[in-house]
C-alpha cells in the first residue's frame, strides 16, 4: 500500500454561542458548553499516516537533529581542504627622527595531506612609508613517519563521521517506521471500535424486535407473560453493551487524535483501507535475508561495529613513537639591503611519552568496546531471527483465525435464524432463553471475526516493521543529503 499525496486540511470548530455576562444560561446552553459539537471527518489510513508524519513532534525533532548531523559530517570531510587566513594591518609609528605610517599585509595557508603531512606557507609584507619594504616568506612541511602516518589512519575521522551519519539516518528511519506502525495500529483500533459499536447496536435492534415478537405471542396467548421479563432483560443488557462500545470508540478517537496531534474536537471516522492489504510471501529464508538487509536497528549495529574497529585503530596509533620529518625554507628581503636572506632547515624529530598509562588504557578500552559491540551485533542478529519467526507465526495464525471465525459466524447466523423462525411459528419445545443464548453466540462470533481481521492486519504491520520495509510499502523516501 502506498501513501497518497493528498492531505486533509482541518479547520477548528468555532462555537457560535455568545454568553451575556448579566444573563443566566439555559439548560440547553449549559449542555452545549459542556459537550461542544464535534465536526465529523472521514479519515483514511493514508490520511492518518500523512498527518502523523507531518505533525508528530518526535519526527520534527529528528529532522532538526539531522541539520546538526549533516554539519558535523561536512566538518569532518573538510579536513583536507586548505585553510587560508589573510590579515591586513594599518598603523602609525612615532619615532624620534620622523613619524611613519605602517601598512602590513600577511597571509597564512595551511594544507593537510592525506598521508598525514602538514604544509604551511606564511608571508608578510611591511611598508613603512619611507621607501622601506620588507618581505618575510616561509614554507614549512612536517611529515609524520610513525604515529599519524598513512592515508588509512588519516581518513579514519572521515570514515567514522560517515558511519555515524549512517547510524543517524537509520535512527531516523527507525523513528519513522515506529511512528507509522503506531499510527496504523491506532487507526485499526478506531476501525475496530466503530465496528464493535455497529455489532452491539445491531444486536440491540434484534433484541428489541424479539421483544415485539414475544409481546405479540403473549397477546395471542401462545407464550407465558413471564417470558417478557427475559426479553426486557436482554434489551437492557444490550443497551449497556452499546454504551460500553461507544465509550471504547470515544477512547479510540482520542488515541488517534493524540498520535496525529490535530484538533481535539473532531469526530474522526475511520473508513476502509483504500488499497487493501498487500500479501507477503511467507518464505522464511527470503524474509530473513530481507530483514538483515533492511532492518534499521540491525544495520545500526553493523555500522557501530565498524566504528569500534576504527576507534581501536586510532588508539593503537596513539601508542606509536613520534618520528617526524621537518623541512622549512625561509626568505627575507629588505629594500634598504641588497642581499636577500634565506634560511633552509631540515631535520628529524623523535619523541616518546613514557609513564602515561592512559595510552595503554585507551587501547584496552577500545578492544573491550570492540568485543562488546561484536557481542551486541550477534545478539541483535539472533533477536532479529527470533522476532521474525514470531511475526511470521502470528501472520499465519491470524490468517487461519479469520477463516475459522468466518465459518463460526456463518453457522451462528444460520442457527439463530432457525431458532427465531421456530419461536415465531410457536413450535413447541423452543425456549426464549435458547434464542437469547444464540443471539449472544452470534454477537461473540462477529466480534471474534472482527478481532481476527484486526489482529491479522496488525500482524502484517508488525512483520513489515521487523523487515524494515514499512517506508517502502508507503513509498516514503528520505532525502539523506
N, C-alpha and C positions, 0 to 999 in steps of 0.2 A: 504494500500500500504506500502511496506517495502523498506527500504533504502538498495541499493546494496552495496557490499563491494568494487567493482571496482572503481578506481579513474581515472581522466583524468590528464595526465601529459602534461602540456602545455609548449612548447618551445617558447620563444620570437622570433619575426620575425627579421631577420638580413638583413639589406639593403646592396646590393652588389654594390651600386653606390658609386664610389670614385671620388671626385671632385678634380681637379687640381687647385692649387692656382692661377696660371697665365693664366688660360683659362676661357672663358666665357661659362656658361652652356647654353644648347639649351632649347627651349621652352618645349620639351618633358621631359628633365631632371628637369626643374623647376616644371612641373606638378607632376613628380614622387616624388619630395621632399615635395611638399605641400600636396599631397594626397598619403601617403605611402600605399603600397599594404597590404591588410588585409588578414590574414590567416583564412579560413573558418573552423569552428569547430562545429560539431554536438553536441548538449547538451541535454541530457535527464533531466527530472525533478529530478530523483535520483542523477544524477551527480551534478546538481545545489545545492541540499541540502547538499551533501557531501562536496563540495567546500566551501559553506558558513560556515559550522560547523568547517572546518579546518582553514579558513583564516580570519574569522570575528574577528576584534580586540576586540570588546566588550566581546565576548566569551573568548578570550585569557585572558583578564584582569580578568574575573570572575573566571577562573580556577587558576590564580595566587593568587587571594584573598582566594581561598579555602585552599591554603597552610597555610596561617596565621590563618584561621578559625579552621582548624584541630589542629594546635598547641595550640591555646587558649583552646580548649576542653581538650587536653591532660594535660595542666597545671592544669585545674580545677579538673580533675579526679585524679590527683596526690596528692591531699590534705592529704589523709590518709596513704600515703607511707612514711616510716621512712626516716628522713634526718640524715645523718652521716657525721661529719666533723672531720677528723683526722688532727693532727698537730705535726710536728717534729721540735725541736729546738736544735741547737748545738752552744755553745758559750764558751768564755774564760773569767774567772774571776781572777783578780789580787788582792790579799789580802796582808796584812802586813806580815803575817807569811808564806804564801805559794801562789803559783799560782795553780789554779784548772781549770779543764775543766768541763763544764756542758752539759749534754745531757738530753733533756726534750721531753717526748712523751705524748701527750694528745689526747683525743677524746671526741666528743660530739654527743650523739644520742638523737634525738627528735622525738616523736611519738604523733600524734593527734588521739584521739579515736573517733569513730562515735558518741558518746554521748556528745562530746564537751570537754572532758578532755585532758590534755597535760602531757605526761610523758617525763621527761628529765633525761638523765643519763650522767654524766660527770666524767671523770677520767684523772688524771695527775700523771705521774711518773717522778721523778727527780733523776738523777745520777750525783753526784758532783765529781766523780772520786777519792774520798778518802775513799771509803767504806761507804759513807752516801747515802742511797737510801730512798727517801721519796715517799709516795703514798697518793694521795688525791682522794677519791671516794665519789660521792654523787648521790642520786636518789631523784628526786622531782616530785611530782604529784599534779596537780592543776585541780580541777573539779568544773566547774560552776554548781550551783544548781537552779538558776533562769534564768538570761539572758544568752543565749547561751547553754542551757541545752536541750538534747534530740537529737535523730537521725534525726527527721524531720527538725529542724532548721539548723542542721549542714550539711545536704545534700542539702540544698537549692542552694548553689553556683554550685554544680554539676548539679542539675536538670535544673537550669537556663542556664548553659552552654550548656547542651544537647538540650534544647529548642531553644536556639539561633543557634545552629548548624543546627537544623531542619529548622529554618527560612532561614538560608543561603542556604541550599540545595534547598528549594522551590524557593528562589530568582534565583538560577542558572537555575532551571527547567523553570521558567518563561522567563528568558533570552533566553534559547534555543528554547522554543516554539515560542516566538515572532520572533526570527530570522528565524526559519523555515517557519512561516506563511508569513513573509515579502518576503522571497525568493520565495515561491510558488506563491504569488500574482504577484511578479515582473516577474517571469517566464511565468505565464499565460498572462501577458500584452505583453510580447515579442511574444508569440504564437498568440495572438490576432492581434498584429500589422502585423505579417507576413501574416496572412490570409486576413487581410484587403487589403494589397498590392496585393495579388492574385485576390481578388474580383475586385479591381479597374482596374488591368491590363486586366482581362477577359472582363470587361465592355468596356475598350478601344479597345480591339481587335474586339469585337462585333460592336462597333461604326464604326470602320474602314471598316469592312465587309459591314455594312449597307451603308456606303458611296460608296463603289464599286457597290452595287446593285442599288443605286439611279443613279449613273453615267450611268450604263447600261440602265436603264429605260429611262433616259433622251436622251441617244443616239438613243434609239428606238422610241423616240417621244411619250412615254406613260406618261411622267412626265414633269412638267414645270421646266426649269433650275433654277428657284428661290428656289426650294426645296434643291438644292445643298448647298446653304448657311446655311440652318438649319442643315444639316448633318455635314458640316465642323465645325460649331459652337459647335455641340455636341462632336465631336472629340477633339476640343481644350479644352473644359471643362473637358473631361475625362483625358486628359493629365495633367491638373492642379491637378485633384484629385489624380492621380497616384503619382505625385510629393509630394503632401501633405501626402499621406500614407507612402511613402518612408521616409519622414522626421520623421514621428512618429515612424517608425521602427528603424531609427538610434538612436532616443532618448531612445527607449525601450532597445536597445542593450547597450547603455551607462549605463542605470539604472541597468541592470543585472550585468554588469561588475563591477560597483561600489559596489554592495552588496556582490559580490563574491570576490572582491579585487584581481583581476587577471590582466594579461597583457591587456593593453588598445587597442592595435592594433589587436584585434581579432574580426572576424565577426561570432558571435555566432548564431547558427541556432537552434531554439527550435524544438525538434522532438516530436512525440506523447508520451503521458504518458504511460510508459511501462506496468504497472499493472492495468491501468484503474482506475476508481473511485469506491471505495467501498461504497455501500449504507449503510445508517444508519436508523434503525427503529425509526421513529419519535414518540415514546411513551413519552409523556411529563413527566409523573411521573418517569419513569425509567431514563430518561435523567437528571431529576433534582437530583435524588439520585447519579447518576454518576458524575455530576458536583460538588456536595458537597463533594464527596469522592476523587476528583482528581484535581480540580481547584487550582493551586498553590497559587494564591493570597488569596483565601478564607482560605486555610489551614494555610497560614501565619498568618491570623487574629486570628485563633483558638489558635495557639501557643503564639502569643503576649498576648492574654487574660490570658493564664496560667502564663506567665512571670509576668504580672501585679499582679496576685494573690500572687506569691512568693515574689515580691518586697514589697507588703503590709505586708506580714508575717515578713519579715526582719525588716521593720520599726517599727512594733509593738514590736518585740523582743528587739529593742534598748531602749525602754521606761522602760523596767523592771529594778529592782534593781540588783546590783552586789552582789551575795551571793556565795562565793567560798569556797570550802574545800581545804585546802593546807596541804600536808603531805610531809615530807622530811626525808631522812636518810643519814648521812654523816659518813665516816670512814677515819681517818688519821693515817698513820703508818710511823714511822721513825726507821731506822736501829740502830741509837745510843740510842734509848729509847725503853725499853722493852714493856711498856704499849701502847696499841692502844687507840686512842681517837675516841669515837663515839659521834654522835650528832643526836638525834631524835627529830623531831618537828612536831606538828600538830596544826591546828587552823582553825577558820572560819573568813573570811574577808567579811565585809559588807560595801558597799559604794553606794552612790546615788548622782547623779549630780542634783542640783536644779538651777532653773533660766535659763536653756538652752532651749529657745523656739524653737530651730531648731529641737529638737526631736519630739515635737508635730507637727511642721510644716511638717516634713518628713512623718508622718503618714497621715496627711490630704492630702498632695500632692499625696501620694500613693493611697489613697481612691478615690480621684478625677480622677487620672490616670486610675484606675480600671474601674470606671464608664464610662469614655470616651472611653476606649478600648472596653468595652462591647457594647457601642452605635455604635462604628465603626464596630464591628462584625455584629450587627443586620443590619446596613446599607449595609455592604458587602453582607450579605445574601439576602437581598431584591434586591439589584442591580444585583446580580448574577441571581436571578429568572427572573428579567425583561430582562436582556441581553440574557438569554437563550430563553425566549419566542420570542424575536426579531429574534434570529438566526434561530429558528425553522420556524417562519413565512417566513423568507427570503428564506430558502431552499424550502419550499412548493411553494411559489410564483414563484421562478425562475424555479422550475421543471415544473410548468404549463406553464410558458412562453416559455419553449423550445418546447413543443408540439404545442402551438399556432403559434409560429414563424415558425416552420417547415411547418405546413399546409399553412400558408400565403405565404411562399417562393415557395412551390409547385404550388399553384394557380397562383402566379405571373409568374412563368416559363411557365405554360400552356397558360396563357393569352397572354404573349409576343410571344410565338411560333405561336399562332393563328393569331395575327395581322401581324407578319412578313410574314407568308405564304400568307395572303391576299395581302400584299403590293407587294410581289414577283410576284403574279399572276395578279396584276394590277386590283384588284377588286375596283369598283367604291365606293366612299364614305370613303375609308380608307386614312387617312391623315398621313403624315410623323410625324407630331408633336405628334400624338397619340402614334405612335410606340416609339418615344423618351421618352414619359412620362411613358410608360410601362417598358421601359428599366430602367429608374430611379427608378421606383417602385420595380423592381426586385433587383437592387443593394441595395436599402434600406432594402428589405426583407432579403437578405442574411446577411447584417450587423446586423440586428435585431436578426436573428437566431444565428449568431456567438456571439454577445454580451450576448444573453440569456444563451448560454452554458458557457461562461467565468464567467458570474455572478453566475451561479449555482455552478461551481467549487469553486469560491471564497467564496460563502455562506457555502459550506460544510467545507472548510478550516477554516473559522472563527467559525463555530459550533464546530469543533474539538478543536480549541483553547480555546473556552469558557468551554468546557467539561474538558479540561486538558488532553486529550488523544492523543495529537499530537505525543509525544515521543513514545507512544506505537504503534501508527499507522506506524511509521517509524522504529520500532524495535531498538530504541536508549536507551541504559541503562547508568545510571550514577553510577560510582564507588564511593559510599559515603564514603568509608574508605581511 
